[in-house]
């Protein structure tokens, strides 16, 4: 079991390592983004309607495991570890989770997560993503699996005619300078995380996120995850603090399922 889990982690680490390529090797994308050109932290850039412009490529401040990389807030040595999604499982959910292994991880079959391995939803299983912000829509682009989500900004209701999906249906609205996103209408065939971390959920999953551009180079995301069928209480995700990357485009990093075929028990994409 440990061998499978370590192998799975190695596969995903290799995929994440590819995400360092844009900063070092892409001629066009390696150019500093317009927002990154702002001197120091600077003022928060704004769109024509006056709301903060969330646009940019956002990462943890460096390549995964490399200098500068970080997500979330640092925790003092005496502070207790905050609860995670699986810590809050109802008794039946804990029993069910014990029957699953890392080989059941849906991402081994190129299925996205419902949330994100590093607790940043628009990163999915990766460590970098891009936001394109307009007055009408905020577009969330995920490098890994080349995913995307369109989030209307006008506070409209969720679409009743849309079937459930692996990444859910998202709607948003502004509360002052904070962009609030609600995501619901999920399928139940994904996990919250990847890399063999058993984290199934139900179709009652609902996620509320709050995006705030602190300054020209910093984006903070607060999220709360609800699942009344699985959890004893909502999971409050630690605040994630992202940095504006020194390149202005993400790459397509597609999943073919070839590398993880054996890890998934020979079950193909």
N, C-alpha and C positions, 0 to 999 in steps of 0.2 A: 504493500500500500504506500509506504513512504517513498519507494522508488518511483511509483507512478506520479505521486504528488510532486516530487522533486523534478521529474522529467517534464511534467506539465508546467511547473513554474519556469523551468529553463526555456521551454518553447515560447512562453509569453514574454519572458525577459528578452529573448532574441528579437521578438517582434517589436517590443518597446524600444530596443536599442536602435532599430531602424529609424525611429522618429527623430533621432539626433541628426540624421542626414540633411534635412532641409537647411539647418543653420550652417553646416559646413560645406555642403556640396552643391546645392542648387544655385545656379547662377542668378535666376530671376528672383526666386523666393528668398534667397539669402539676404537680399537688400533689407535694410532696416525699414520697418513699417513707418508710415507717416506719423502715427501716434507716438511711436517710440522715439521719434526725432525731437519730441518736446524736451526741453531742458529740464533735467531733474524730474521730480514728481509732477510739478506743474499743476495747472488748473484742470478740472475735469472737462474733457471735450464734450460739446453738446450738439445735438441735431438741430435742424431748422425749427422744430416745434418747441425747443427749449429743454427737452428731456436729455439726460446724459446719453452719450453715444457709447454703447457697450462694445463697439466693433474692435476687433483685433484678434491676433492669435495668442491664446492664453495657455501658459504652462506653469510648472511649479518652480520656476526660477533656474532650471538647468536640466540636463539629461537625468534620467532615472538613476539614482545611486551615485550621481556625480556631484561635483562641487556646486553649491547653490540650490540644489533641488530640495524642495519642501512643499508640503501641502498641509493645510490646517494650521492650528495654533500650537505652539510648543507647550508641553505640560511639565509642570514642576515635579521634582522627584517625590514629593510627599502627596501630590494630588492623586486621587483614585482614578483608575482607568475608566473613561466614560463607557456607558453601556453601548453595545452594538445591536444591530438588527436581530441577530440570532440569540443574543442574551435575553431578549424580550419574548421569545417564543412561548406560546401556551404549552401546557404539558403534552398535548397530543402532537403538537408540531415538533417538540423536542424528540419524541419517540419516532416520528416519521423521519426526521433529519438523521437519526442514528442508523436508518436503513440505507442511506445514500452514501456514496463515496465520491472521491474526486473524479473518478471515471465517468460519473453521471453529469459532470459539468457541461451544460448546453453549449458553452462557448467552444468546446472541443469540436463541435459540429458546425462551427461558424454561426451560431445563434448569439445575438447580442445579449448583454445584460439588461435588466430592467432599470438599474441605477448606475453603478460604476465601481470598478475594483478599488479605485483610490478615492471614493466618495465624492467624485465630481461627475455629475450625470452626463454632461455633454462630452466627457472624455471616453465614456463607455469602458472598454478594457484597456484603453491607452493612457497616455499621460500628456496629451496636448489636444487642443480643439480650437475652433475658430468661431467667432460670432460676427455676423453681419447685421447691423442694427439700422432700421429705418423707422419712420414714424408709424408705419402701418404694420410691419412685421419685424420680429427678431428671429433671425435664422441661426440655428445652432448646428454647426458642422463638426462631425466626429471623424478624426483621421483613421482610426482603426475600424475596419469593416466599411469605411467610407459612408457612414450614416449621416442623416440630417433630420432636423425637425423644424417646422415652421410654426412660430408662435405669434398669433395675432395679438396686437397691443391694445385693442379697443374695449376689452372687458366683456366680450361676447360670451355666450354660453357654449358649453361643449356641444359638438355636433351629434345629434341623436342617431343619424343615419350611418355613422361610421362604425364598422365592426371593430372589435377589440384587436389590439396589435401589441407587438413585443415591446415597443417603446412608448405606447400609450398615446392619448390625444391631449395636446397641450393648448391652453389658453392663457393669456396674460393681461395685466393692467398695471398702470403706474400708480404708486402711492408716494407722492412727492418725487424724490430722486431714486426711489427703489422700484425695480421692476419685479413684480410678483407673478410667478408662473404656477399654475395648477395642472398636474398631469394625472389622468385617470383613464379608465377603459383599457386596462391591460389584459393580455392573455396570461395564463398561469404556467406557461412552459419555459420560463426563463428563471434565472437566479438574480439576486441583488448584486452579487460580486462574481468574479471569475477566479482563475488560478486554483481550482479545486476546493474553494471555500464554500461548503454546502450552505446555501442561503435561499431556499425556495420561498415562494410567496404565493398568495392566492389572487383570484381575479378581482378582489376588493382593494387591491393596492391603489394608493393615492399618494402623490408626492406634491408638496408645496415648497417652492423655492423662492428665495429673495436675493436678487442680484443687485449689488451696489458697487459702482465704480468710485473707489475712494479717492483716487487721483489719476493722473494721466497713465500711470504704469501699474496700477493695482486694482484688482477686482476681487470683491468678497462675495461669497455665496453662503447663505444659511438655508438649510433644508430640514423639513420634517417629513418623515415617512409614516404613513398610516396603513394598517391592514388589520381590520377588526376580526377577520377570520383566523388570523395566524398569531398576532401579537397581543400581549397583555396590555400594552399601552403604546402610544406613538413613539417612534424612535427619533430623537432630536440629534441630527448629524452635527458633529463638531464643525465650527466655522472653517470654511476653506478659503485661503488667501492665495490668489493666483497672481502671476506677474506677466506683463506684456512681453512676449517673446521678441527676439531680435530679427525675426523674419516675418513676412507678411502673407504667407500662404502655407496651408498644410498640404501633405502629400496624400494620394490614395494608397492606403495600406490594406489591400483586400485579403480576405481569408479564403483559402482554397480547401482547407480541411485535410490536405495531404500530410502535413507535418504532424497532425494530431490524430491521424486515423487509428494508429495502434493504441494510443492512450484512451481513446473512446471505445475500446473494445472492438475495433474493426467496423464500427458503424459509420458509414460515410455521410457526406453533406447531403 
